[in-house]
Every structure is written in C-alpha cells, then in structure tokens.
C-alpha cells in the first residue's frame, strides 16, 4: 500500500479514523492508534475515549449480572 499523500512512498500504517494509508512523515502516533497529522487527531482521541468508556461499562455490567445471579441463587 502506498501513502495517501505521497504515491511513491510505502505506507507504514493506516489512520484509525479515515483508514488512509500513511507514511512516516504523514502520521502521528497516538496512544492506541495512528492518525493523519493534521486532520484526524481529535477524532482518534475521541474513538479511544469511547473504547475506554465501553470497557468500563462492560466491567460494571458484569458486576451487576453477578450480583443478580448471587441474589437469585441465595433466595432460591
């Protein structure tokens, strides 16, 4: 795959937001992904925040289901 902005250079990664192939001069490495240098950084940060919130709510839901199962078993 070639870089979206530089057709002669091989891409080293794909933007997490827009899925464009990027070379080393066009990408910005973030905590959990790669973004286009100027346009997609904020969007990728928002995607990462949504993923973190989803993981946290999943842990909360597991706790609720476990408590519900324990109460049901106890009263049963």
Secondary structure, DSSP 8 states (H G I E B T S, - for coil): -B-SS-TTSB--EE-TTT--EE-TTTEEEETTEEEETTTSHHHHHHHHHHHHHHHHHHHHHHHHHHHHHHHHHHH-
